[in-house]
Amino acid sequence: MSLQQKAYRSAGWSGIGGLISNGLELLKYIVLARILTPGDFGLLAMAMVVISLGRIFADGGTSNAVIHFRSQSSRQLSTLYWINISAAAGLYLVIYVTAPFFAVFYGEPEVGRLLRIGGAILPLFALGTLYEVLLRKKLSFKYITVSESISSLAGFITATVLALWGFGVYSLIWSHIITAGTMSLMYMGNGMRTWRPSFCFSPGEVRSHLSFGLFQMGERGLSVYSARIDQLIIGRFFGAEILGAYHLAYHLVLFPITRLSPLLNRVAFPVFSSRQDDNAVLRNGYLKLMRAIMALTSPFFLLAALTAPWLVPLLFGGGWELAAALIPLMAAIGLLRMVGNPSGNIVLAKGRARLVFFWNLGTAIINTLVFLAGAQYSVFVLLWMYLAANALYFAVGQSIMVNNLIGLSWPRFFGGIASVAGILAISWAASLAGRWFIVSEGLMLSDVVMVAVIALLFAMVYFPLVWWTQSGFIREFLDAVKNRPR
C-alpha cells in the first residue's frame, strides 16, 4: 500500500472514530443539559482550563518528537515513558496543592474540590500516551478508533448514571476520569504485546527528543492557553452561569475544530514528516488536507449558525437562550480557526518547533489582551474582538508558517480551496434565503421542523455540487480506505 493510501485509510478510521467519540460527547451534553444547570457546566469549565494546561505539560512535549525522529531504541522509549509518568504525577501534585488558589481566583470553592479529584486525569492519561503515539507513528488508527470509541462510551455512561443519581457537576468530572483511565488501559493492553518499558532512565540518550519537546511543550501549552483563556476570563469576570452557557455553546459549535480537525491533523503529521524534504509533495498534501477539512467541517459551522435559535432548545431544552445567541459568532470563529489549523503540521514536519512556540507565544499574549478588554463590556463584545484577532492570525500565520516554508503562493492556496469555498458559499446563501422566507412569512414551525428544513435546503445544494466538483478526490479517498488501489 502506498503512503497516500495509508494516509487516506488512516484518515478514514480517524474520521469514524471522531464521529463516534464526538457524537457521544454531544449526546452527553444533550442528556446532561436537561439534568444539570448552566452553573454546573461553568464549574466544570473552570476546572478543565487548569487540567487541560496540565495535560499539555505532562509529556514534556516528547510525543511529537517520537514521530518526528524516525527511530528510537527501547532504552530511549523507556526513558521517555518514565519522563511522562513522572511529569504527570508531579503536575497532579502541583494542581492538588494549588487548587485552593484557583477556587479563590474564581470565587467558587467547588472548583478546588473538582481540581483535586479531576487532577487524576493527568497520570491516567500518561500511562497510555506513549503507546498511543507509537500507534499514530505506524498509522494504526483502526485500534485508536476502537479505543477512543469505547472510552467515550464509558465516559458517557458514567456521566449519565451519576447525574441521574444526583452527583451534579461531579458526574462531569468523573466522566473525564473514567474516559482517561479506559483509554490508557486499552492502549497499554495493545502496546505491551510488542514493547514494554524497562527500568532504565537515560536522559542523555533522549537529549534531542527533549530539546524538540521543550519547544513543543511550550507551543502546545500556549496553544491550549490561547484556546482556554476565554473561559478563564469569562469565569473570572462573568461567573459560572454565563460561563456555563458559553461552555455549552463552545462544545456544540467548536468541537469540530477541537476534535475532528486534529483527527485529520494527527494523520497528516506523520505522513508529512516522512516526506519532510519534498516541498512539492507537502504543497499537494497540504492543499488536499485543507479541502478535506473544509468539506467535512464547514457545513457543521454554517448549519449551527443558521439553526441556532431552534437547535439549542431542541437539543438542550429551555434556559439556554444565551448559548443560542452566542453560536453564530462562535461559528465564524470556528471557520477561521479551522482553515488555520493544519499549518502546524507543516511547521513540525519541517522540524521548526521553535517557530510554532514563538507564534503561539505571540497569539497567547494578544488573546489575553483581547479577552481582558472584551470582559470590560460583555461576552458578545469579547467574541467580536476574538473574531477579528482570528482573522489576523490566519492571514499572518498562513504566510509565515506555510507559504514561506514550502513555497506555496497565495494564488495557488486560494485556487486550491476555491471550489470547496464556492460550494459552501452557495449552499449557505440558499439556506439563509429559505430561513428568511419562513421567518418573514410568519410560518409557525416547530423547532425540529425548522432545523430539518434548513438542513435539507443546505444538503440539497451542497452534496450535488460536492460530488460534481470533487468526485475524483472522493473516489481516490474511498478506494484508499478500502485498500483497493485504483
ABEGO torsion letter per residue (X at the ends): XBAAAAAAAAAAAAAAAAAAAAAAAAAAAAAAAAABBAAAAAAAAAAAAAAAAAAAAAAGGAAAAAAABABBBAAAAAAAAAAAAAAAAAAAAAAAAAAAAAAAAAGBAAAAAAAAAAAAAAAAAAAAAAAAAAAAAAGBAAAAAAAAAAAAAAAAAAAAAAAAAGAEAAAAAAAAAAAAAAAAAAAAAAAAAABBBBBBBBAAAAAAAAAAAAAAAAAAAAAAAAAAAAAAAAAAAAEAAAAAAAAAAAAAAAAAAAAAAAAAAAAAAAAAAAAAABAAAAAAAAAAAAAAAAAAAAAAAAAAAAAAAAAAAAAAEBGAAAAAAAAAAAAAAAAAAAAAAAAAAAAAAAGBAAAAAAAAAAAAAAAAAAAAAAAABBAAAAAAAAAAAAAAAAAAAAAAAAAAAAGBBAAAAAAAAAAAAAAAAAAAAAAAAAAAAAAAAGBBBBAAAAAAAAAAAAAAAAAAAAAAAAAAAAAAAAAAAAGBBX
